[in-house]
Amino acid sequence: MYLDPSFAGMLVAVIISIATVGGVIWYSAKRKARQLLKKDDTTTSTRIHDGENNEEMVDTLEDE
């Protein structure tokens, strides 16, 4: 069976493309599953200690 060199190059490109798309889908699905299964920790807040009085202050500029 004769394979034209341009066909073989195109076949290799298609195989690499399929593997790349499959890897991206796998990575995205794994990342989404981790996000869905991780513990939601929204009750914590950042505490800042005042150096002089050791009073705790809540950081109101904390990113959510």
C-alpha positions in Angstrom: 0.0 0.0 0.0 1.4 3.3 -1.0 1.0 6.4 1.2 1.6 9.7 -0.3 4.1 11.7 1.9 1.6 14.6 2.1 -1.1 12.3 3.3 1.2 10.8 5.9 2.0 14.3 7.2 -1.6 15.2 7.3 -2.4 12.0 9.2 0.2 12.7 11.8 -1.1 16.2 12.3 -4.7 14.9 12.7 -3.5 12.3 15.3 -1.6 15.0 17.3 -4.6 17.3 17.1 -6.9 14.6 18.5 -4.5 13.8 21.3 -4.2 17.5 22.2 -8.0 18.0 22.2 -8.4 14.9 24.3 -5.8 16.0 26.8 -7.5 19.4 27.2 -10.9 17.8 27.7 -9.4 15.4 30.3 -7.6 18.2 32.1 -10.8 20.4 32.2 -13.0 17.6 33.4 -10.5 16.7 36.1 -10.2 20.3 37.2 -14.0 20.8 37.3 -14.5 17.6 39.3 -12.0 18.8 41.9 -13.8 22.1 42.1 -17.1 20.4 42.6 -15.8 18.0 45.2 -13.6 20.3 47.3 -14.8 21.5 50.6 -16.4 25.0 50.5 -14.6 27.1 53.1 -16.4 30.4 53.0 -16.5 30.9 56.8 -12.9 31.9 57.2 -11.7 35.4 57.2 -8.3 37.0 57.3 -7.2 38.2 60.7 -4.6 40.9 61.1 -2.8 41.4 64.5 -2.0 44.8 65.6 1.7 44.9 66.6 1.2 47.1 69.7 -2.0 45.9 71.3 -2.3 42.4 69.9 -5.9 43.2 68.9 -7.4 41.2 66.0 -8.8 43.2 63.1 -10.7 41.8 60.2 -9.3 42.6 56.7 -12.2 44.4 54.9 -10.3 44.6 51.6 -9.9 40.8 51.4 -10.7 39.4 47.9 -13.6 37.1 47.8 
